Amino acid sequence: MNAGNLARALFAPDSVALVGASADAAKPGGRPLRYLQRHGFKGRIFPINPRVDRIGGLTCHANLRSVPEPIDHAFIMLSGDAVMTALHDCAEAGVACATILAGGFAEAGGAGHGRQAELLRIAAEGGVRLLGPNSIGMINPAAGATLSANAMLDLPELSTGRTAVVSQSGSMVGALLSHGEARHVGFSKLVSVGNEADLSVGEVGDLLLDDDATDVILLFLETIRKREMFAAFARRAHQVGKPVIAYKLGRSSVGQELARSHTGAIAGTDQAVAAFLAHNGIARVDTIDGLIEAPRLFSDRAPGHGNRVAVVSTTGGGGAMVVDNLGLRGIDVVRVPAPVREQLANHGIGTDDARMIDLTMAGARPEIVRETITGLMAAEQTDAVIMVVGSSAKFHPELAVEPLFHWRGAAKPFAVFLAPDADASLARLAKAGIAVFRTPEACADAMHAALAWRAPGQASKISDAVAPDRPRLAAGHALNERDALALFAALGIETARSGLAENTEQARNIAKQIGAPVVLKIASAEILHKSDIGAVRVGLENADDITAVFNEIVSNAKAMAPTAHIDGVLVQEMAAGVGQVLLGYKIDPLVGPSVVLGVGGVLTEIYRDSALRLAPVGYDDAMAMIEEVRGLAPLRGYRGAKRGDLPCLARAIVNFSELAGRRDIHEAEINPLIVREDGRGIVAVDGLVLGAPGSSA
């Protein structure tokens, strides 16, 4: 079916079937009918239960095939094999869309994958689009279409708004709904996609881009599925001017483990997911409050706002909390611009050179607040403004917050944090379309997301990546270091001069050709961490040392890795420069090929200071990666250090990322990559290349 018909059946059906409906309104099977009737659904409702004649005043049908008219959307509340039977009935009855509440499919692992595959086969062959399984359903407050068993729908009324929610968690649909009600935030649609066997975050999101009732889309994510469709949706969202804001679980290793055990989701690294979201123009928040309260900061606004925020407050402590939280997120809280300082001085208010304007004693004078914010909005050195309102918001909302309505739709992002619990002020600001926050953490979180939000980067076309097609790698195998360095050289990355020696005489001859000092290290595709077993020695100057060390590292390798095949000993020049970096390549299970840049050498795993992009990488992104890694500040000339050849390093990153064109390579690393002084290039001295699981020689 076309997208328009699918959207109607999914979001605004004229007829719904409740398969497995219960006469007990307190049971999950009895809730959806009660909710549909409570919230004013105008369409036709058909309860399906062969053991009951009537439910909620409506005639029950034995099965979908006995319903006398077409059904747009079936909500299936059965479990086990009965789900399969009901889906077969949907296909025979010509049902357009079916939502499956039950779990026990792919998220359960094992045989659950087979059961989910069978569901998908039945749906595809029958022309039924499937939401779920493991989906709590869909809610369209404006239409009263509450095809869900979530208990939060016991609310007497549902607020409507222009923000949609697509969630991989079913329970969080209700949680977000309740959080929204508490903040006077309404929704256009809320959709639980469950396991995404058929309809995914990307496809549901894409349908919402054509929904006239939706301006902003919020995502609650546990993983990334069907990434190409997901990315296409995000990129089209930018084209049509509908911001997408995401909250993603799994930022910690514990969170990733929990998400995996709870949903059966594959867990990629959070850094890779963050790169994927940013690359595709999706803003990311770190708090649920921030997710709910952020949309008004994004509405009617294009991405790309700088990083400088001015803070005005009528409460010193409240303002300081916001400033502190902004600083934690790396936002530049600007000092008071001179013109604004002069304006305030005319009112007898001194600000010195502070990073916050404290209007505590002038909070009841709206004209001063208005004049101050106007000056900050006009200041060249500010990209956004936050107003913090103190106790007056609780008792005098007409004085404290109504003057702030003027900045709805301002040219720069404008946010308000209410320090007290002030529901009347919260409601007034929300109704006026002002971004208002109840905690300093959420305010800073949302502002950071809004300022960091950027247009999608150039689409990474793996098919355009050009990498040497030899040597080929068998599944799970690795290249020895000589072959790995040869591959990097073929990518256009300079490598240290070296030669492979099978005996001590060859080692001495190679060292003589290269020139002292040299490095000796074991060459074996089966020994990946040579230094751990004493199979690397550096700074060798003479023939006697080379002979002794050759024998020593071969002996160590045989003792510590007795089953490993040894190709010989690599004799390599001692390369020097002004710094070292690590370049890594990996196929992330969620987002695909990615490249990471970090501090090189033995400190890599200690500092965990790195920048990551999807591969292949462009030159501008490569330069941005270099700027992001704090530990590379000396290479950027920090405090008089010799500047490294950063343009050459950026080109090496670009070239290295071309490995994305090699399906047989799963992981690769250069550590260290020596960076010489500006204008003198780079040189790779150590490399690792691993074959992809399932690739063939």
N, C-alpha and C positions, 0 to 999 in steps of 0.2 A: 504494500500500500504506500501511497505517497506520504510525504512528511506532514502535510496538512491534515489528512485523515487520521494519521497516527496520533498527532497532537490532540485532535478532538477526542479520540477514543481514550487516550491516556489521561488527559487533564480535564476534559469537559464532556463526559459521556452523556448521551440522552437516555441510555438504558444500562442498568447494571444488574449483574447476577451475583448473589452472595452464596457461594457453593460451600455447604457445610454449615449453614445458618442454624443457630440454636434458639430455642424458645426461652432460654434463660438469659436475660439481658445482661447479667453480671459476668457471664462466661465470655472468653475471647470470641467465640463464634456468634455470640449474641450482640456484641458491642457495635459492629459496623452498621447494622440496621438502625439501632437506637441513635447512633451519631448522625447518620444521614437524615433521619427524621428530625432530630433536634436542631440541626444546623441548616435546615431549609432546602435540602436538595429537591429540585423541581423535576428531575427525570423520573423514569419508571424503574421500580425496584422489584426484582424477582428473587425471593428466597428459594434456595434449593436444599431440600431435606426430604427424603422419601418416607420418613417416619412421623412427620407432623403435617397437619392439614393447613394450619394458619400460624403465622408469626407476626406480631406487631400489627395485626389487622390486615395482613396481606396473605394472599393465597400462596401456599408452598407448592413447588413442583418437584417431581421425583428426581429429575435430572435436567441438564441443559437442553437435551433434545426435545423435551416436552414443552419448553417455553414457546408460546405461539408467535413470537416476533424476534427479530434480530437483536443480539446483545452486543453493545459496544465494548463493555469492560466486565470481565468476570474476576471476582475476588475469591480465590480458592483458599479455604481455611481447613482443609483436610491434611492428613499426613500419610506417610508410607506409600503403599501401592495405590491407595485411593487418589493420590495426586495425579498419578499417571492416567488413571481412568477418567478423572475430571478433565484433564488436558485433552485426551482423545475426544471427549464430548464437546469441548470447545471447538476443536477442529471440525467436527461433524456439523455443529450448529452454526458455523461461520462467525464465531466470536472474533472480534478484531484484536483485542488485547486482554491478556490474563496476568494477574498478579498472584504469586504464590507466597503465602505466609510462612509455610513450614521450612524448617532447617533440616539438617541431616544429609546435605548434598555435598558439594565440593568443599565447603568449609569444614566438614567433618573428616576429610581425608579418606584414604583407602577406597572402599567400595562406593563412597559418596560421589567420587568423580564419575564413575560409571553411571550412577543414577542421574546425575546432572546432565551428562551427555545424552542420555535417553530422553530426558525432558526436552532438551534443545532439538533433538531429531523430530520428536512428535510435533513440537511447535512449528518448526521450519516446514515440515511436510504439509502441515495443515493450514499454513498461512496465518498463524497466530503469533503476534508479538508478545514477548514474555518479559515481565518485570519480576526480578528475583532469580531463583528462589531465595528464601531467607529475607524477604522484604516485608517491612511493616506496612507498606502501602503508599498511597498518594493522597495528599490533602490539597484541595483548591478552596480556600475559605470563601472567596467571593461567590462561588457557585454552590457552596454547601456540599461539594463532592468530597466526602470524607471516607474514602475507601481505605480504611485503616482500623486496626484493633488497638491502637495506642490509647492508653487510659487518659492521656492528657486531653483527649477530645471530650472528656466530661466537663470541660470548661463551658459555662453557659453561653458564651459568645466567642467568636474568633475574629480578631482584628485583621483587617486587610491592609496590604501595603504593596510596594512595587519591588520588593526583594524576594527572589526565589531561593530555595534551598535544595541542593542535591546531596544526599548523604549515603555513604556506604554503611553506616551504622543505623540500624532501625530505631533503637531506643533514643538515639540522639536527635531524631526528628521531633519527638515529644519534648525532649529537654530544650531544644532550640526554640520550639514553639512557646514553652513556658517562660524562658528567658526573654523572649520577645515581648510577651504580654506584660511582663514586669517592667519593661523599658518603653512601653508604648510604641513598640515596633511591630508592624503587621507584615504579613507575607502574601505574595501572589500565589505561589505554589510551594509545596514541600514534598519531595520525592525520595523514598528509600529504594535504592537500586539493588540492595542485597548482594548476591554473588555475581551479578552482571553476566549471567549466562547468555543473555541476548541483549537487552537494552542496557547500555553502559552509561557511566558518567558522561562520556563524550557525546553520545547520541542524545541522551535526555537533555544535556546542556545545550546542544545545538538546536533542539526543538524550542527551548526557552528563548533563544536569540530571536525567534520570530514571534514571540508572544508579546502582544501589545501591552499587556498588564505588567511586564517585568522590565526593570531598568538595570538591576544589579543581580548577580548570581553568586551565592555562597556555596562553598564546597566543604563538606566534612569528609576527610579522606583517611583511609587506613592503608591504602596501597595505591599503585597506579596500574590499571588494567587497560588493555587495548590502547596502548599509548599513542599510536598514530591517529586514531579517531579522537582521542583526548586532545592531542596537540592541534588538530585541525579545528576543533570546536573553540579552543582558546584563541587561536589566531583569528578566526572569524568574529569572535566576540570583540576583539580590538577593532576590526573593520567596521562593525555596526555600532560601536560606541557603547558597549555594555560591559562594565568592569566585572572581572571574576576575582573573587577573594577566597583563599583556601586556608583551612586549618588542617594540618596533617599530623597524624599520630606517628610514633616511631622515631622521635628525635634522639632518644637514647637507645642503647643496646637492649635495655630491659623493656622499653616501650616497643621496640621492633619484635622482640620475642613474644610479648603479650599479643600484639596485633596478629602475629603469625598463628599463635595457638588459638586465638579467639575467632579468627575469620578464615584461617587457611590461606591467608594472603602471603604472597612472596614478599620478603622484606629486602629492599635494596638499601644502600646507604642513604642516610638523611641528606648528606651533602650532595649526592647525585640527584635526589628528588628535588632539593632546593634549586639546583641548577636547571633542571627540567622545567619547573614552574616558572622561574624567572625568564628563561629563554623563550617561553611561550606566552609571556605577558601576563602571568597570573600573579597577583599580589598575595603575600603570605603573612598571616598573623600567628602569634604564639599563644594567645589566650582566647577562651570562648567568649568572654565579655567583649574583647576586641573584635571578634568575628561578628557578633550581633550588632555592635554599635558603630562599626566602621563604615557601612555603606554610604551614609550621608557625606562622608569625606570624599567619596569617589564619584558620586552622582554628578553628571553633567561636567565632567572634568577629564582632560586628557592626561596620560601618564607623563612622568618626567618633571619633577618639581624642585630639584636641588635638595639641600640638606640643612638649611638654616632656619631655626624656629625662634620666634620671639614669644616670651611668656609675660602675660599681664595678670595680676592677681589682686583680689581684695582680701586675701588671707595669706599671711607670710608663710605659715607652715604648709598650707595646701599647695601654694605655688612651689615651694621648695621640693615637695614630693614629686611634682610633675617634672621639675628641672632635673632632679636626681634620676628619675626613670628614663628621661630622654637621654641623659648622659650615658646611662648603662647600655643604651642601644646605639651609641655612636653618633647621635644627632648633635649638631653644633647649635647650642643654645646661645644666641647672639647677645652681645652687650647692647645697652640702650643706644639707639642711633642719636647722633647729636641733635638733629632737628626736634625729635621727640623729647629729648632731655630739656631743650630750651622751652618747649611748650609747657612741660610740667613745671618748670621753674617759675613760669609766669603765674602758676596757681599756688606757688609756695610749696611744691612737692620736689624734694631732692632725690635724685636717683644715682648720683655719682657715675661709676662705670660698671654698674651691676649687670648680672645676667638675667635679672627679672625686674619688672616694674611692679613695685608694691604700692597699691592704691588703697590699702586697708583703711586709712583715715578719710578717703574720698569716695568710698564705695557707694554711698548714698547719693552721689552726684552723677547722674547718668551722662551729663554733658562732658564731664572729664573722661569717663570711660570711652565715650564715642570718639572724642577728639584723639585720645591716645591710640585706639585701635586704627583709626583712620590714618594716623601718622605712620604706624607700623606697617600697615598694608601698602603704603606708598613708598616705604623705605627700600632702597635698592639692595640692601644687605639682608633682607628677610625673604624667605620663601614660603613661610606659613606662620600663623598666629594662633596661640592658645590663650583663652581667657579662663581664669580660675575664679569661681565665685564662692564667697564664704557664707556665713550664717544668714545673710539677708535673703539668700535663695529660699530658705525655709519659711520665712515669715513675710517677706515682701517681694514675691515673684514679679509683680508688675514693675517694680523699680529695679530689681536685680537682674532680670533676664530679658524682659520685653525689649529693652533698647538694643539687645544683641540680634534681634530678628533682622536688622538692617544688613547683616553680613551673610545672609543666605545667598548662595550663588556668587560669593565674592571671587575675584580673580585669583586669589591665593587661598589654599586650604585654611579653613577656620574651624576650630574646635572649642568646646566648652567643657570644663570639668567642674562638677558640682561637689564641693567638699562635704557639705552636710547631706543627710538623707532628705531630699527635698522633692517629693513626688510631683507636687503641683508645678514647680519650675521645670522638672524633667518632662512632664507632659506638654507644657507650653512650647518648650524648645523643640521637642520631637515633632509636634504638630506643625511647627513653623519650618521644619526641614533643616534644622541646625544639627550638626554632629555633636551630640552631648554624651558625656561619659560619667559613670558613677564611681570609678576608681582611677587613681593616677596611673596604675599599671596598664589598664585597658586604653587609656587616653594616649599614653606614650607608644604602646604597641600599635595601635591603629594609625597614629601619625607616622611612625616609622614605616609601616607598610605602605602608606600613601606616598611618602616621599621616595621610598626605594622602588616603587612601581615604575616599570619601564615598558615601552612598546616591545613587542616580540622581536627577538634577534633574527638575523637571517636564518632561514630554515636550513637545518643541517641535512644535507643530501648525501647519505652514505654512498649512494650509487655514483656520486661524483668523485669520491675519494679514490686516489690513484696510488697504489702501493705496489712494490715489486711482488710478483707472484711466486717467487722462489726464495728460499726453500719452502716446500710445503710441510705442514706439521700433521702428524697423526694424532688421533684423539688422546688428550691428556699428556702428550709428550712435550718435551722442551728442547730448545736449541742449546748447544753448548755456547760458551761466551764468544768464541771466535765467530761462529755463524750468526749469533745475535748482533754482534758489532758490525758484521758485514751487511746485515739487513738494514741497520740504522744508517750505514754509509750509503746504501742504495737509496735511502729516503732523502739524502742530501745533508745528513748530519755528520760533521767531521768526527772521526774517531781516532783514538791514540794509535800510533804506529805499534804494530805487534806482529808476532809470529808464533806458530805452534811448534813446540819441540817435543820429540818423542824420546830423546835421550839427552844426556848432559852435554855432549859435544854440540848437538844442534842448538841447545839453549845458549851455550857460550858464543856460538857464531851469530845467532840472532841478536844477542845483546851487543856484540861488537858492531854490527851493522846499525843498530838503533842508537847506540851511545849511552854510556852510564849517566845517571843511575837508572836502573830498571826495576820493574815489578815482576815477580813470578807468582802465578796462581794456577791451581789445578783446572784443567779443562774437562768438564763432564756435564752432560745435560741432566744428569741425575743427582748432582750435588749443587743445590741452589744457594746455600749459605756457606760459602767456602771459608770465611773468616771464623765461623763457629767451630770448625774442626782443625784449625791451624793449617789451612791449605792456601794461605796468601802470605807473601812476604814482600815488603817494599824497601826501596832505597839500597839496592844491591849494586856495589861498585866494581868488584873484580871477579875474575874467572873462578877463583877458589870458592868464594862465597856463593856464586851461582851454582857451582857443582854441588856443594853441600846442601844448599837450600832446595835444589831440584829433588835430591834424594829424600830430603826431610818431608817435603809436602806430599810427595807421592806416597811415602810410608804412612803419613798421617791420614791421608785420604783412604788408603786401603784398610787401615785399622778402624777408622770411624765409620766408613761406608763400604763395608766389604763386598756388597753385591753391586755396587755402582760400576758402570762401564767408564773407564778413564780414557779419554782421547789423547792425553798428553799434558804438557804444561805450557801455558800461555806466557810468553815473555813480552813485556809491554813497556813502552817508555813511561817515565814518571812525568806526567803532565802537571803543570802548575798554572794558577790563575789567581784572581782576586776573590773568588767565591765558588761555592758548590751548590748545585740544585739537584732535586730529584724530578724526573719526568716519568709519569706513570700512565699506562693505558689499561683500561679494563672494560669489559662488556658487563654493565650493571644489569641485573635480572629484571629491573623495572623500567629503566629509561634507556637502555642500550649503551652504545659505545661512548666512553667519556675519557677525558684527559685530565690529569691532576699535576699541578706544579707545587713543589714544596721545598723546604730547606733540605739540602743534600747531605750525604755522609751518614755518620753513625747517629746523628742527633734527630733524624727524621721522625722516628717513632716516639721520641720523647716529647717533642714540641707539638706535634700534630697541627702544624700551622701550614695550611695549604689552600690553594684555589682550584676549583674544578669547573670544567665546561663540557658540554656535549660535543662529541666529535662527528665530523671534522670541525676544526676551529679556524676562524679567520684571524688575520693579523691584528686587527684592533682588539679583539677579544683576548688574544695572546698577550698584548701589552697591558690590558686591564688585569689579567691574572698576575702579572709580575708586580703590579702596584698593590694588589690585595694581600700578598704574603708579607706579613710583618717582618719575619726573619730575613727577608731579602733587602731590607732597608740599606745595609751597607753597599750592596750592589747598585743602589739608586743614588749613591753619593752621600749618604747620611753622615753628618758631622765630619765632613772632610775625607771620608773614605774614598778610595779610588773607585770610580764608577765603572761598572762592568759593561760589556758589549750587549746592552739590552735589545737593540734591534735584531742582532744575530740570534739571541736567545729566543726572541719572539718568533723568528722564522723557523727555528728548530722546533718550537712547540707546534707551529702550523704543519711542518713536515711530518713530525711524529704522529700527529692526529690522523694522517692519511692511512694509518693502520686500520681505520674503520672500514676500509675497502677490502680487508682480508677476513673472510668469514672463518678461516681456520685458526685465527689467532684470538685467544681469549684474554690474554693478559701480557703486558710487556712493561719493562722498567729500565730506565737508565739512572743509575745511582752509584757514583755521582756523575753529573755532567759538569765539567769544569768550565767556569765562565772567566774569560780573560778580560784584560782592560778594554775599555771602549775602543772599538775599531779593530780589535785583534781576534775576535771570534770566540768560539766555544769548542770544546772537545769532549766526546763521550769516552769514558774509561772503563765502565762496567755495565753489563747489560744482561737482561733476562727476558726470555720470550717463551710463553706457555701456549700450547695448543688448546683449542676450544674443545669442550666435551662434545663428542659426536662428529667431529671433523675427521676427514680421512686423508691419508697420505697421497 
